[in-house]
């Protein structure tokens, strides 16, 4: 019997997804990495190339001695989600850990209330909640058949607390937080319905994270006025811990705050640095 464990991480060409995929590989998982940027240099915004790709993440996973399966997938395209899942099962036959990380990527998520385009708002809810529900529905039956599996959803504190300022001025738009509020309930319901059948589910709240994209675009200055920014390795390390450590059981069905857990368990050597 093949004892290899398989994780599927969406949005793993860069940022938290990449760091989570690497943390899972370091803990012994083979990793399916999915995203829109397949090759380095494929992603560009405002004429600026955004570093990161599935190719690069896959090479980093291979470098620590685990298998990587890169699959192009767009969380805004349900057909591509189904195709990615079917290829995963055809090639590797299982998913032990699902990390729902990839969010909507496009215009409109910084709009103030009266400027919200309802068509875009609908697309964001579809990408950030409905399509991630769809992937979870695809993955869960085989997990239930085996009697084990873990689902980690990348949530957001914006789903639960008021913004410190208007959208675009250091706060967040209703477009973003409303979709995340719906998504926040997914792990809760999975836990209520399936904990007794061996399924572990968590919502991970990463906090303000300084990613390759925000650095390349010099974005996030307004957020930084209100929140200390941390590297994506913090949330990535917690993803690895949630997927494999028995100590995570106390957080089942809950929102897990990445910075607090990372610091408490010393998951990222050298972090936090003395300020």
C-alpha positions as CSV (number, residue, x, y, z in Angstrom):
1,X,0.0,0.0,0.0
2,X,1.3,3.5,-0.9
3,X,1.8,5.3,2.4
4,X,2.8,8.6,0.8
5,X,0.6,11.6,2.0
6,X,-0.6,14.1,-0.6
7,X,-1.5,17.8,0.0
8,X,-3.2,20.0,-2.5
9,X,-2.5,23.7,-2.1
10,X,-4.3,26.3,-4.3
11,X,-2.6,29.6,-5.2
12,X,0.8,28.1,-4.5
13,X,2.9,30.0,-7.1
14,X,3.8,32.6,-4.5
15,X,2.9,34.1,-1.1
16,X,1.2,32.0,1.6
17,X,0.3,29.2,-0.8
18,X,4.0,28.7,-1.8
19,X,5.2,28.9,1.8
20,X,2.4,26.5,2.9
21,X,3.4,24.0,0.2
22,X,7.0,24.1,1.2
23,X,6.2,23.7,4.9
24,X,4.0,20.6,4.0
25,X,6.8,19.2,1.9
26,X,9.2,19.7,4.8
27,X,6.8,17.7,7.0
28,X,6.8,14.8,4.5
29,X,3.9,15.5,2.1
30,X,4.0,15.3,-1.6
31,X,2.3,18.4,-2.9
32,X,0.0,19.3,-5.7
33,X,0.6,23.0,-6.4
34,X,-2.0,24.9,-8.4
35,X,-2.3,28.5,-9.6
36,X,-2.5,30.6,-12.7
37,X,1.2,31.5,-13.0
38,X,2.9,28.4,-14.4
39,X,6.2,29.8,-15.5
40,X,8.4,32.4,-13.9
41,X,7.7,35.8,-15.6
42,X,4.2,34.9,-16.6
43,X,2.5,37.3,-14.1
44,X,2.6,41.0,-14.7
45,X,0.7,43.9,-13.2
46,X,1.1,47.6,-14.1
47,X,4.0,46.7,-16.3
48,X,5.8,45.0,-13.4
49,X,6.7,41.3,-13.3
50,X,5.5,39.6,-10.2
51,X,8.0,36.9,-9.0
52,X,6.8,33.4,-8.4
53,X,5.5,30.5,-10.4
54,X,4.3,26.9,-10.1
55,X,7.6,25.8,-11.8
56,X,9.6,27.5,-9.1
57,X,7.5,26.2,-6.2
58,X,7.7,22.7,-7.6
59,X,11.5,22.9,-7.9
60,X,11.7,24.0,-4.3
61,X,9.6,21.1,-3.2
62,X,11.8,18.6,-5.2
63,X,14.8,20.1,-3.5
64,X,13.6,18.9,-0.1
65,X,13.1,15.4,-1.5
66,X,9.3,15.4,-2.0
67,X,7.3,15.0,-5.2
68,X,5.5,18.0,-6.7
69,X,2.7,18.0,-9.2
70,X,2.1,21.5,-10.8
71,X,-1.3,22.0,-12.3
72,X,-2.6,25.2,-13.8
73,X,-5.9,26.2,-12.1
74,X,-7.9,29.3,-11.8
75,X,-10.1,29.6,-8.6
76,X,-12.5,31.8,-10.7
77,X,-13.1,29.0,-13.2
78,X,-15.0,26.1,-11.7
79,X,-14.3,23.8,-14.7
80,X,-10.5,24.3,-14.2
81,X,-11.0,23.4,-10.5
82,X,-12.7,20.2,-11.4
83,X,-10.1,19.4,-14.0
84,X,-7.3,20.0,-11.5
85,X,-8.9,17.6,-9.0
86,X,-9.5,14.9,-11.6
87,X,-5.9,15.1,-12.7
88,X,-4.7,14.9,-9.1
89,X,-6.7,11.7,-8.5
90,X,-5.7,10.2,-11.9
91,X,-2.0,10.7,-11.2
92,X,-1.7,10.4,-7.4
93,X,-5.0,8.9,-6.3
94,X,-5.6,10.8,-3.1
95,X,-5.7,14.1,-1.3
96,X,-4.9,13.9,2.4
97,X,-4.7,17.7,3.0
98,X,-6.5,20.4,1.1
99,X,-5.4,24.0,1.6
100,X,-8.0,26.4,0.2
101,X,-5.7,29.5,-0.2
102,X,-6.2,31.0,-3.7
103,X,-8.4,34.1,-3.6
104,X,-10.1,36.2,-6.2
105,X,-7.5,38.1,-8.1
106,X,-8.8,41.1,-10.1
107,X,-10.2,44.6,-9.9
108,X,-12.8,46.0,-7.5
109,X,-11.7,44.6,-4.2
110,X,-10.8,48.1,-2.9
111,X,-14.0,49.8,-3.7
112,X,-15.9,51.9,-1.2
113,X,-19.6,51.0,-0.7
114,X,-21.2,53.3,-3.3
115,X,-18.5,52.4,-5.9
116,X,-19.0,48.6,-5.6
117,X,-19.8,46.9,-8.9
118,X,-22.3,44.2,-8.0
119,X,-21.1,42.0,-10.9
120,X,-17.6,42.0,-9.5
121,X,-19.0,41.5,-6.0
122,X,-20.8,38.4,-7.3
123,X,-17.5,37.1,-8.9
124,X,-15.6,37.6,-5.7
125,X,-18.1,35.6,-3.6
126,X,-18.1,32.9,-6.3
127,X,-14.3,32.7,-6.2
128,X,-13.7,33.1,-2.5
129,X,-16.5,31.0,-1.3
130,X,-18.6,29.0,-3.8
131,X,-15.7,27.6,-5.9
132,X,-13.7,26.7,-2.7
133,X,-16.8,25.0,-1.4
134,X,-16.9,23.1,-4.8
135,X,-13.3,21.9,-4.4
136,X,-14.0,20.9,-0.8
137,X,-17.0,18.9,-2.0
138,X,-14.8,17.1,-4.6
139,X,-12.1,16.2,-2.1
140,X,-14.2,15.2,0.9
141,X,-15.8,11.9,-0.3
142,X,-12.5,10.1,-0.6
143,X,-11.3,11.5,2.7
144,X,-14.5,10.2,4.3
145,X,-14.0,6.8,2.7
146,X,-10.5,6.6,4.3
147,X,-11.7,8.1,7.6
148,X,-9.1,10.8,7.6
149,X,-8.3,14.1,6.0
150,X,-7.5,17.8,6.8
151,X,-9.0,20.9,5.2
152,X,-7.3,24.3,5.9
153,X,-9.1,27.4,4.7
154,X,-7.3,30.8,4.5
155,X,-9.7,33.1,6.2
156,X,-9.4,36.7,7.2
157,X,-10.0,38.8,10.3
158,X,-11.8,41.2,8.0
159,X,-14.7,38.8,8.1
160,X,-15.3,39.4,11.8
161,X,-14.1,42.9,12.7
162,X,-14.8,46.4,11.5
163,X,-12.1,48.0,9.2
164,X,-9.9,50.6,10.9
165,X,-10.5,53.0,8.0
166,X,-12.4,53.3,4.7
167,X,-11.5,51.0,1.8
168,X,-8.4,52.2,0.1
169,X,-7.3,54.1,3.1
170,X,-6.1,51.3,5.3
171,X,-9.4,49.4,5.6
172,X,-11.0,46.8,3.5
173,X,-13.9,46.8,1.1
174,X,-17.2,45.1,1.8
175,X,-16.5,43.1,-1.4
176,X,-13.6,41.3,0.3
177,X,-14.9,40.9,3.8
178,X,-18.4,39.7,2.8
179,X,-16.9,36.9,0.7
180,X,-14.5,35.9,3.5
181,X,-17.4,35.9,6.0
182,X,-19.2,33.3,4.0
183,X,-16.0,31.3,3.5
184,X,-15.3,31.5,7.3
185,X,-18.3,29.3,7.9
186,X,-17.0,26.4,5.7
187,X,-14.6,24.9,8.2
188,X,-17.1,25.4,11.0
189,X,-19.7,23.3,9.2
190,X,-17.2,20.7,8.0
191,X,-16.2,20.3,11.6
192,X,-19.8,20.0,12.9
193,X,-20.7,17.4,10.2
194,X,-17.6,15.4,9.8
195,X,-15.3,15.6,12.8
196,X,-16.7,12.3,14.0
197,X,-15.7,10.7,10.7
198,X,-12.0,11.6,10.9
199,X,-12.1,15.0,9.2
200,X,-10.1,17.9,10.6
201,X,-11.0,21.4,9.5
202,X,-9.5,24.8,10.4
203,X,-9.8,28.4,9.3
204,X,-6.4,30.1,9.3
205,X,-6.3,33.9,9.8
206,X,-2.9,34.9,8.5
207,X,-2.9,38.6,9.5
208,X,-1.5,41.3,7.3
209,X,1.1,39.5,5.2
210,X,3.8,41.2,3.1
211,X,3.9,39.1,-0.1
212,X,6.1,39.1,-3.2
213,X,3.2,40.9,-5.0
214,X,2.9,43.7,-2.4
215,X,6.7,44.2,-2.5
216,X,6.9,44.3,-6.3
217,X,4.0,46.7,-6.6
218,X,5.0,48.8,-3.5
219,X,1.5,48.1,-2.1
220,X,0.1,47.9,1.4
221,X,1.4,51.2,2.8
222,X,-2.0,52.1,4.1
223,X,-2.5,48.7,5.8
224,X,1.0,49.0,7.4
225,X,-0.2,52.1,9.3
226,X,-2.6,49.9,11.2
227,X,-1.1,46.4,11.2
228,X,2.5,45.1,11.5
229,X,3.3,43.1,8.4
230,X,4.8,39.7,8.5
231,X,6.3,37.4,5.9
232,X,4.2,34.7,4.3
233,X,6.5,32.1,5.9
234,X,4.6,32.7,9.2
235,X,1.3,31.5,7.9
236,X,3.1,28.8,5.8
237,X,4.7,27.3,8.9
238,X,1.3,27.2,10.6
239,X,-0.2,25.4,7.7
240,X,2.4,22.7,8.0
241,X,1.7,22.5,11.8
242,X,-2.1,22.3,11.4
243,X,-1.8,19.5,8.8
244,X,0.5,17.2,10.9
245,X,0.8,18.1,14.6
246,X,-1.5,16.5,17.2
247,X,-1.4,19.8,19.1
248,X,-3.6,21.3,16.4
249,X,-6.5,19.2,17.6
250,X,-7.5,21.9,20.1
251,X,-8.2,24.3,17.2
252,X,-10.6,22.0,15.3
253,X,-13.3,24.0,13.6
254,X,-11.9,27.3,14.8
255,X,-10.2,30.4,13.4
256,X,-6.5,30.0,14.1
257,X,-4.4,33.2,14.3
258,X,-1.2,32.5,12.5
259,X,1.1,34.9,14.3
260,X,0.0,33.8,17.8
261,X,0.4,30.1,17.0
262,X,3.7,30.5,15.1
263,X,5.1,32.4,18.1
264,X,3.7,30.1,20.8
265,X,5.2,27.0,19.2
266,X,8.4,28.5,17.7
267,X,7.5,27.3,14.2
268,X,9.6,29.8,12.3
269,X,13.2,30.2,13.6
270,X,14.3,33.8,13.8
271,X,10.7,35.1,13.8
272,X,9.6,37.4,15.3
273,X,12.8,39.5,15.1
274,X,13.5,42.0,17.8
275,X,11.8,45.2,16.9
